[in-house]
Amino acid sequence: MHPILFKIAGIPVYSYGFMLALGVAVSLILVVLKAKQQGIEEEPILDLTIISVLAGLIGARLFYVFVYDWGYYRLNPWQILDFRNEGLVWYGAFILGAIAALVYIRLKNLPFWRMSDLFAPYLALGYAFGRIGCYLNGCCFGLPTTMHWGVIFPGLDLVPRHPTQLYSAGLSLLLFAYLLWLYPRCRFAGQVFLAYIIGYALMRFGVEFFRDNLIVWAGFSVAQVVAAVILVIAVIVYRWRLRQALSDRE
């Protein structure tokens, strides 16, 4: 593993933060280019990205603090916003980031579903970068395995484990490719965004079976429970939007 990629003037550049920033930068460039093709101005794209990323970081941290390690942070509250420590959860980032984005979209009177569809493929792309960062950092590892591609994570133990970070990154890249294909073919506004949510929930639910994570109910992890709830909601909204689109065409 390479938790520290390199140093600049003696200052360490951490692999997870670097890959996260790189993912945001690459995704932002691509979404701005796509927006220009659609005749959407660049300014709201930049504002929406900044607001969503900042809110997402806070949400990711708070989700980890209150769900995974509240016992520690209750006694050390000054470390809650110390992002040098590990502890960011994607669903926390997605939920608070989505709320912040929705508020901004409403205040600016932007088309919600159209903007959501525009960003959706690049959420999948950015997530892949983040998971590669997790692999380099040596966190979010999997359960022990006898498969020949098992990875030994230094500082943990000498047992080969599933590289679940790479599973997630690979599946997310496939989801990114599918959403790019779907975007010009979507049948209703919001289809690409809802397909992303459904695809991510299915992906996360499956990968969790190989990941070493907190089990909370009937053998399922926190992420699987959240994924199941979000999946059900997304499918219901997807069918509702599809029915609306079909009725409008009649």
C-alpha positions in Angstrom: 0.0 0.0 0.0 1.0 3.6 -0.5 -0.8 5.8 2.1 1.6 8.6 1.2 2.2 9.0 -2.5 5.0 11.6 -2.3 6.1 14.7 -0.4 6.4 18.3 -1.5 8.8 20.3 0.5 8.5 17.7 3.3 4.7 17.9 3.3 3.1 14.5 2.7 0.5 14.1 -0.1 -1.9 11.3 1.0 -3.0 8.9 -1.6 -6.7 8.9 -0.6 -7.0 12.6 -0.6 -5.1 12.9 -3.9 -7.2 10.4 -5.7 -10.4 11.9 -4.3 -9.3 15.4 -5.6 -8.2 13.9 -8.9 -11.6 12.2 -9.3 -13.4 15.5 -8.6 -11.2 17.4 -11.0 -11.5 14.9 -13.9 -15.3 14.5 -13.4 -15.8 18.3 -13.2 -13.9 18.8 -16.5 -15.9 16.2 -18.2 -19.3 17.4 -16.9 -18.5 21.0 -17.9 -17.7 19.8 -21.4 -20.9 17.8 -21.5 -22.9 20.8 -20.2 -21.5 23.0 -23.0 -22.7 20.5 -25.5 -26.2 20.7 -23.9 -26.2 24.5 -23.9 -25.9 24.7 -20.1 -23.8 27.5 -18.6 -20.6 26.7 -16.8 -21.1 28.8 -13.7 -24.0 26.8 -12.1 -22.1 23.6 -12.8 -19.0 24.9 -10.9 -21.1 26.2 -8.1 -23.1 23.0 -7.8 -19.9 20.9 -7.7 -18.3 23.0 -5.0 -21.4 23.0 -2.8 -22.0 19.3 -3.3 -18.4 18.3 -2.6 -18.1 20.3 0.6 -21.5 19.1 1.9 -20.6 15.6 0.8 -17.3 15.6 2.8 -19.1 16.8 5.9 -21.9 14.2 5.4 -19.4 11.4 4.8 -17.6 12.3 8.0 -20.7 12.6 10.2 -22.1 9.4 8.9 -18.9 7.6 9.9 -18.8 9.3 13.3 -22.3 8.6 14.4 -22.8 5.2 12.8 -19.4 3.5 13.0 -17.5 5.0 15.9 -19.6 7.2 18.1 -18.2 5.8 21.2 -14.7 7.1 20.4 -15.8 10.5 19.0 -18.2 11.1 21.9 -15.1 11.2 24.1 -13.0 13.1 21.5 -15.3 15.5 19.8 -12.5 17.8 18.6 -11.4 15.1 16.2 -14.8 14.8 14.4 -13.7 17.2 11.7 -10.1 16.1 11.6 -10.1 14.7 8.1 -6.6 13.4 8.5 -8.1 10.4 10.4 -9.8 7.7 8.3 -13.6 7.6 8.3 -15.6 8.8 5.3 -18.7 7.0 4.2 -20.1 7.3 0.7 -23.7 7.2 1.6 -23.2 10.1 4.1 -21.6 12.0 1.3 -24.3 11.2 -1.2 -27.2 12.1 1.2 -25.9 15.4 2.4 -24.4 16.3 -0.9 -27.7 15.6 -2.6 -29.6 17.7 -0.1 -27.2 20.7 -0.6 -27.5 20.2 -4.4 -31.3 20.2 -4.3 -31.4 23.4 -2.2 -29.1 25.1 -4.7 -31.0 23.9 -7.7 -34.3 25.1 -6.2 -32.9 28.5 -5.3 -31.5 29.0 -8.8 -34.7 27.6 -10.5 -32.6 25.0 -12.4 -34.2 21.9 -13.9 -33.6 19.2 -11.2 -33.9 16.1 -13.3 -31.9 17.5 -16.2 -29.1 18.5 -13.9 -29.2 15.2 -12.0 -28.9 13.3 -15.3 -26.0 15.4 -16.4 -24.0 14.7 -13.2 -24.9 11.0 -12.7 -22.3 9.4 -14.9 -19.5 11.4 -13.4 -20.6 10.5 -9.9 -19.8 6.9 -10.8 -16.5 8.0 -12.3 -15.5 10.0 -9.3 -16.4 7.1 -7.0 -14.0 4.8 -8.9 -11.1 7.2 -8.3 -12.0 7.4 -4.6 -12.0 3.6 -4.3 -8.6 3.4 -5.9 -7.5 5.9 -3.3 -8.9 3.5 -0.6 -6.8 0.7 -2.0 -3.7 2.8 -2.0 -4.4 3.9 1.6 -5.1 0.3 2.7 -8.6 0.9 4.1 -12.0 -0.5 3.2 -10.4 -4.0 2.8 -12.3 -7.2 2.3 -12.7 -10.5 4.2 -10.0 -13.2 4.2 -9.8 -15.2 1.0 -8.0 -18.1 -0.5 -8.3 -16.7 -4.1 -5.0 -16.1 -5.9 -5.8 -12.4 -6.2 -6.1 -11.9 -2.5 -4.1 -9.0 -1.1 -2.1 -8.7 2.2 -2.7 -5.3 3.7 0.4 -4.1 5.6 -0.3 -3.1 9.2 -3.4 -5.2 9.4 -2.3 -8.9 9.4 -0.7 -11.4 7.1 -3.9 -12.9 5.8 -4.8 -12.4 2.1 -8.0 -10.5 1.7 -10.5 -9.6 -1.0 -9.4 -6.2 -2.6 -13.0 -5.0 -2.4 -11.8 -1.4 -3.2 -10.8 -2.6 -6.7 -14.0 -4.6 -7.1 -16.0 -1.4 -6.4 -13.7 0.7 -8.7 -14.1 -1.7 -11.6 -17.9 -2.0 -11.2 -18.2 1.7 -10.9 -16.3 2.2 -14.1 -18.7 -0.2 -15.8 -21.6 1.8 -14.4 -20.0 5.0 -15.7 -19.8 3.5 -19.2 -23.4 2.3 -19.1 -24.7 5.7 -18.0 -22.8 7.4 -20.8 -24.4 5.1 -23.2 -27.9 5.6 -21.6 -27.6 9.4 -21.5 -28.5 10.2 -25.2 -31.1 7.3 -25.2 -33.0 8.1 -22.0 -36.8 7.9 -22.2 -37.6 10.5 -19.5 -35.8 13.2 -17.5 -34.2 11.6 -14.4 -33.7 8.2 -15.9 -29.9 8.4 -15.9 -29.7 9.6 -12.4 -32.1 7.0 -11.1 -30.3 4.3 -13.0 -27.1 5.5 -11.3 -28.7 5.2 -7.8 -30.2 1.7 -8.6 -26.9 0.5 -10.2 -24.8 1.8 -7.3 -27.1 0.3 -4.7 -26.9 -3.1 -6.4 -23.2 -2.9 -6.7 -22.6 -1.8 -3.1 -25.0 -4.5 -1.8 -23.1 -7.2 -3.7 -19.6 -6.0 -2.9 -20.4 -5.9 0.8 -20.6 -9.7 1.0 -16.8 -9.7 0.4 -16.0 -6.7 2.6 -15.0 -6.5 6.3 -17.7 -4.1 7.6 -20.0 -3.5 10.5 -22.8 -6.0 10.6 -26.0 -4.6 12.1 -29.0 -6.7 11.1 -29.6 -10.4 10.1 -26.0 -10.8 8.8 -26.2 -7.6 6.7 -23.9 -4.6 7.0 -24.8 -1.0 7.5 -24.1 -0.3 3.9 -26.3 -3.1 2.7 -29.2 -2.0 4.8 -28.9 1.6 3.5 -28.4 0.3 0.0 -31.6 -1.8 0.2 -33.7 1.1 1.5 -32.3 3.5 -1.2 -32.8 0.8 -3.9 -36.5 0.4 -3.0 -37.1 4.2 -3.1 -35.2 4.6 -6.4 -37.1 1.8 -8.1 -40.5 3.3 -6.9 -39.5 6.8 -8.2 -38.1 5.3 -11.5 -41.5 3.5 -12.2 -43.4 6.7 -11.3 -41.3 8.8 -13.6 -41.6 6.2 -16.4 -45.4 6.1 -16.0 -45.5 9.9 -16.2 -43.4 9.9 -19.4 -45.6 7.3 -21.0 -48.9 9.1 -20.1 -47.5 12.4 -21.5 -46.9 10.7 -24.8 -50.5 9.3 -25.0 
